[in-house]
């Protein structure tokens, strides 16, 4: 599939630093924070190394691509790591293999061959699937109890539901407001609420200083760790990374920014992720990618220039360098229901990408992929979507 290359209605400067761009930069946090925090707390990753690698990836990607670029954890690896309690060395081993595989696809140009033979309906199916999954996860964050809140219920109603409804209402009202950006008010309002109804912030536990990231903070992974992660983590993650983080993400960048995203090609996006994950392996970070859902969220909340990347990247670098492991105390002030609001709007923005599918067969492919993604996983949906799309090219098959 050739990516969409539409000229935007307005040409934006390369870097703008204002409250609207800052609001857009916060839109990417919905998926990033929960998985990142969980991998630090439950899997024992070093907070300084994780925060700094994430922040630098934001900054370097923004400087190179010169448009907003999302930074997301690899969700298949992250979810499995959290669920079964993988060791830090197993996680960084997955980062290394993902980095090498994706970099190989990019440097050899194989990713362009994959893109050429991937139907548009399949890419739209990935976007629809990711979008709906994000919306469902956002609602899940709002409905279920938040362990970081001391006040769990207001009468018979879960506090998270109340915060979620208020956050959704405020976002809807202010989404197009340039004086009071929605994400800024919702996120910082959530942090202030966290100070009052969340677990008490113990200032004496804040490790303020200068925390230097270390190379291989967990030591060198063993050969058994390096081999074990290939079938368990790398193989299931690859289809999702190709479908969402490379093909879909590149398409979304050109859809939103047109010629301003001229540096964003399937090859450059793959190479960016590959290099970042190899560095993350050495610095003990998380497996990272460029997510289409995160970019949709950044755009929906106001990001139009690479200034958004520099601002959010700078925040992560400062959190890691200044607060180290205690940065989690600050991040945990933000209620999960507020992150749920960001996820819900990000998902809706991404799912709406299917609006340019007009043929019955194309819509059928996208909807079947959605069903597969919801009942199994996105990797299976991507593979099945390609097979179904090619089968439906036959004039003998109708839907």
PyMOL commands that set and color helices and strands:
alter all, ss='L'
color gray80, all
select helices_A, chain A and resi 19-26+29-43+47-65+75-84+88-108+110-116+120-143+159-174+182-197+203-205+223-261+266-283+292-300+307-331+336-356+360-375+378-391
alter helices_A, ss='H'
color red, helices_A
select strands_A, chain A and resi 72-73+153-154+157-158+288-289
alter strands_A, ss='S'
color yellow, strands_A
deselect
rebuild
show_as cartoon
